[in-house]
Amino acid sequence: MDLLIVSGLSGAGKTVALRTLEDIGYYCIDNLPLFLLRELALGLKRTRLRAPGETRDGAAVGIDARNQPDFLADLPHVVEELREQGIDCRLIFLHADVHTLIRRFSETRRKHPLTGGERSLEEAIAHECELLAPLRGIAEIRIDTTHTNVHELRELVRERLASAGAVQASVLLQSFGFKNGVPDGVDFVFDVRCLPNPHWQETLRPLTGRDAPVIEFLERSPEVSQMAADMQHFLDRWIPRFETDGRSYLTIAVGCTGGQHRSVYLVERLARHLRSTGHRVLVRHRELP
């Protein structure tokens, strides 16, 4: 049986993720007390409970900081116990930066579940991060929703889970601009700001790394070709080692200054290479519309 535990910071998109899972056939339960998780998982395994009209043999459970701290700290042990009993138990963790979470609570005018008394919203978020640290540490899938809207999050959840059955690791390639910060929750970050920058060519400035004139400009540079070859060699060497270690998901970020030209071009080039070697590859360009 497939059991997904969906957790994360309040305001990061846990409810959206659960609703997406329900739409694709998971039997979903939100805000489950952790002391019931063992009984629920074993009960679902015995009854093979499914969502109405669906054939998927799986459930998704939302768990957040409203649980007792002792229960949250014990979750890694519970997950291991369930796996030993034949339950495919995985954890999805959603997070965003503090400023984004504060803005979202301000826009929705909702109350953070840990505010109250003398605790401010920012202090509540910091306390929640501390409480959920054990869950974040064991999460197979970590999704940073700082720059992700509702529709993008739904698509990302669907795509990451669609690749779960693949023999090889699911690789998420993401371009970004350093001027907007490094994405959180990534396994590798490549900095390509040392390469020739199309931004300084007036005709190329409004284009992106997907456009032919930018591609031609970058491919004329031996440095760009060498950087791409080195990155491909590194990933070809080390992705199989992560797969041997049981990793199902890898997130690789490539950054330039603005996230529009060099990083976009190299992500697209890496994606083509990894797909040619049989990997399932998802591509995201954070700074592009």
C-alpha positions, 0 to 999 in steps of 0.5 A: 500500500502507498501511504503519503504523509503530507506536511510542511509549514502553515501557509506553504500549500499543504491543503492544496497538495492534499486536494491535488492528491485527492483529485488523482485518487488518494484517500485523504485525511487532514490533520491526523493525530500522530498517535493514530498513524500506525493504526490507520496505516495497518487498517488501510493495508488490511481493507485496501481502502480506496477513494470512491470510483478509484483503483489506486491503493493508497492514502495521503495523510496531512500532519502538521505542527498541531500535533504534540512535539513528542509525537512529531519527534517520534515520526521517523521511527514510526515511518521505519516501522511501517516500511518494515511491515510492507507499507510504502511510506513517503513524506512530502514536505512543503515550505517557503521563506518567512517573508512569503509566509507572512505575506500570505497570512496577511493577504488571507487574514488567517490566523497561524495555528501557533500564534497566541499569547505573546507569540508574534506571527514571525515567532510562530513560524520560527517555532513551527520550523523547529517543531517540524524539523524531524519531518523535514529531515526524512522527507523524500520530496521537499517543495519550496513554494516561495515562488510557486502559485497554486496551479504550479504547485498542483502540477508539480505534485502530480509530476513528482508522484507520477515519476515515483514508480520509475526505476531511476531517480526522478530529477527536477532541474530548476533554473533561477536568478541569484538576485532573487535568492537560492532555492531551498531544498535542492541537492545540488546548486551550479553557479554559472555566473562566470559564463558570457552574459547575453544580457549585455547584448541589447538584442538578446536582453529581452529573450530567454535561454530558450530562444535561438539567438541566445542559444547561438550566442552561448554555443559560440563560447567554448567556456559554455560548452565546457561547463555543460560537459563538466556538469553532464559528466558530474551528474552521469557519475553521481546520480547512479550512486544516489539511486543505488543509495535508494534516492527516488528524487533529486533536485538540481538548481542552475543559477545565473544572475537573473535566471533568464539566459544562461541558467535556462539554456543549461537546464534545457541542455542538461534535461535533453542529456539526462532524458537521452540516458533514460531519466525522468526529468522535470524542468522548472524555470523559476524566473520565467513567466 
